[in-house]
Amino acid sequence: MYPENEPYEHGMLDVGDGHSVYWMVSGNANGKPALYVHGGPGSGCGTRPPRQFDPAVYRVIAFDQRNCGRSTPHASEPGIDLSTNTTDHLIGDMEQLREHLGIDKWLLFGVSWGSVLSLTYALRHPERVSEMIVTAVATGRHCEVEWLIRGFGSLAPEAYERFVAGVPDPGEDISAAYHRLLMDPDPAVHRKAAADWCAWEDAIATVPPGRDVEHDPWEPRFQLAFARLVTHYFSNRCWLADDELARRGHVLKDIPGVIVHGQLDLGALTGKPWVLHHAWPGSELVIVEHGTHGAGTTEAVIAATDRFAKASAPTT
């Protein structure tokens, strides 16, 4: 990756509904705008600027989505209300941030859940997206959520047995059942549910979501917020119509894009990178040999950011 650097600007943006969203900007203040869209939901953007962009060329923006990272209120707080945290709310926050920073168009770089959010934003605001790169791809199809909370069990049977043992009725929607436990006011109940959910995340992911060099990603506060937000989104199927991104991919036809996916990312067994590639006219699909979900794909991502850096002049 490119060398570490510090943000030259950061702040809290009041986005309404009692939420303030943390943002930071690094790189070249007059450079090509690029937005890093983190995964999870609920992983946060990390404490340091993204390093997949040449800081001499790009104006790199990162933000913590609602209720996670440094954004407030934090999803780990007692009595937290998540009703004003939906996909539509997050897209609205991205638009407010773009306007706040005076950006006309920006490149979107979405990771995992961030790829769903980036793609949905681009479908609704294609005129605001110059290019797009998505990696550890997800598209928000309902079968993808089902795969993560049920289908994957055949590949990790012992971990799955422990996972479903954590809910009263494994026959119901597991994400909804876990969400109820996670929102229980009793600390003993919601802490155990968070630990059980995150143990399953560890079983199915190469790198735990939100891993940051400065902290343990599964420390209790992070763990609870992350599990609450993931189950909040999964149990509502991300507030997206099934196959919405695949069905409306033609809207992205004028947005140059690269889809980077690891060959060994087992989430790909639902076919999502190929579904997205065929739905998005003109997109490029890069399958990285030996790459997984969260590891081994950096070189391909940087090749894409470097290419787009040369493709157009800064737009602010």
C-alpha positions, -999 to 999 in steps of 0.1 A, spaced: 0 0 0 10 37 -2 28 51 29 9 60 60 -2 96 62 -23 118 85 -56 135 77 -52 172 71 -89 178 78 -116 160 99 -148 167 117 -182 157 128 -211 163 104 -247 167 118 -268 146 95 -300 149 114 -321 124 134 -297 131 163 -267 116 144 -233 131 139 -210 114 114 -172 114 117 -152 122 85 -116 127 76 -97 139 45 -61 131 35 -38 132 5 -38 161 -20 -63 189 -10 -66 197 -48 -66 161 -59 -91 138 -74 -119 131 -48 -123 95 -37 -146 82 -10 -137 51 10 -169 32 20 -162 8 48 -178 -26 54 -197 -43 82 -222 -28 85 -206 -12 115 -169 -18 110 -160 19 109 -133 34 86 -104 29 109 -82 54 127 -59 61 98 -66 72 62 -70 45 36 -37 36 18 -51 22 -14 -48 57 -31 -18 77 -42 -18 106 -17 0 128 -42 -29 125 -66 -61 118 -46 -81 137 -22 -92 108 0 -123 110 21 -133 84 47 -162 84 71 -177 63 99 -213 53 90 -241 59 115 -237 45 150 -201 31 146 -165 42 148 -164 78 160 -199 87 149 -224 93 175 -245 80 192 -226 47 193 -245 15 187 -230 0 219 -248 25 241 -276 13 264 -311 19 250 -297 28 215 -324 34 189 -314 22 154 -346 31 137 -330 60 119 -301 39 106 -311 24 72 -295 22 38 -315 52 27 -302 72 57 -266 63 49 -269 73 13 -284 106 25 -254 110 48 -230 105 19 -248 132 -1 -246 156 28 -209 149 32 -203 154 -5 -220 188 -4 -203 197 29 -169 192 12 -178 209 -20 -173 179 -42 -192 176 -75 -182 140 -84 -161 114 -66 -147 79 -71 -163 54 -48 -143 25 -33 -165 1 -14 -154 -29 6 -178 -58 14 -209 -42 28 -194 -9 15 -197 -23 -20 -235 -27 -15 -237 8 -2 -215 23 -30 -235 5 -57 -268 16 -43 -256 52 -40 -244 51 -76 -278 37 -88 -295 67 -71 -269 94 -79 -250 82 -110 -242 118 -119 -222 121 -87 -199 91 -94 -168 94 -116 -156 58 -112 -162 29 -89 -141 1 -74 -157 -26 -53 -139 -55 -36 -148 -84 -13 -180 -79 -33 -215 -81 -20 -246 -69 -39 -273 -71 -12 -292 -100 -27 -313 -118 -1 -296 -151 -10 -263 -136 1 -276 -129 35 -291 -164 38 -258 -179 27 -239 -160 55 -264 -170 83 -274 -205 71 -257 -218 39 -222 -213 52 -230 -238 80 -222 -268 58 -186 -255 54 -181 -248 91 -204 -273 108 -189 -272 143 -189 -234 144 -224 -233 130 -237 -256 156 -224 -232 183 -238 -203 164 -274 -216 162 -272 -228 197 -271 -191 208 -307 -184 198 -339 -199 213 -354 -210 179 -329 -217 151 -359 -222 128 -366 -185 127 -346 -158 110 -313 -161 128 -302 -125 123 -335 -113 137 -333 -136 167 -297 -125 175 -308 -88 171 -334 -92 198 -308 -107 221 -283 -80 213 -308 -53 221 -318 -69 254 -310 -45 283 -294 -72 304 -256 -70 298 -252 -107 304 -276 -114 275 -264 -89 249 -227 -95 256 -230 -132 251 -250 -127 219 -223 -103 207 -195 -128 215 -215 -156 198 -222 -136 167 -186 -124 163 -173 -159 168 -194 -169 137 -179 -139 118 -144 -152 127 -154 -187 114 -165 -174 80 -140 -145 74 -103 -146 68 -99 -112 85 -124 -100 112 -144 -70 98 -130 -37 110 -95 -50 119 -73 -20 126 -37 -20 136 -44 1 166 -70 -20 184 -84 -54 189 -115 -55 166 -134 -77 190 -130 -56 221 -164 -55 239 -176 -20 228 -167 -26 191 -181 -62 193 -215 -51 206 -219 -22 182 -208 -43 152 -231 -72 160 -261 -49 166 -256 -31 133 -250 -62 112 -281 -80 126 -301 -48 122 -293 -47 85 -294 -84 79 -328 -89 95 -342 -61 73 -323 -75 43 -305 -42 40 -338 -24 30 -332 -34 -6 -355 -52 -29 -342 -86 -38 -318 -84 -68 -323 -46 -70 -286 -40 -79 -286 -68 -105 -319 -57 -121 -309 -20 -123 -272 -24 -132 -278 -8 -166 -280 26 -147 -242 22 -141 -234 19 -178 -216 53 -179 -196 47 -147 -162 31 -153 -158 3 -128 -136 -25 -115 -148 -55 -95 -120 -71 -75 -128 -104 -59 -107 -131 -43 -108 -166 -59 -110 -182 -24 -136 -158 -10 -162 -184 -1 -189 -157 -2 -185 -159 -40 -203 -193 -40 -235 -173 -44 -221 -160 -77 -222 -123 -67 -191 -110 -86 -203 -126 -118 -239 -114 -113 -227 -79 -108 -203 -80 -137 -229 -91 -161 -254 -66 -148 -230 -36 -150 -223 -27 -186 -186 -20 -192 -174 -32 -158 -141 -51 -155 -140 -82 -133 -107 -91 -117 -106 -125 -99 -74 -127 -78 -59 -161 -75 -56 -172 -39 -73 -140 -27 -98 -143 1 -124 -120 18 -102 -93 32 -67 -105 20 -47 -109 -11 -65 -84 -33 -46 -52 -25 -24 -52 -55 -54 -54 -79 -72 -26 -61 -42 -3 -62 -38 -11 -99 -73 2 -104 -69 33 -83 -36 41 -101 -53 37 -135 -83 59 -126 -58 85 -112 -44 89 -147 -77 87 -165 -92 121 -155 -83 154 -139 -95 163 -104 -131 173 -102 -141 196 -73 
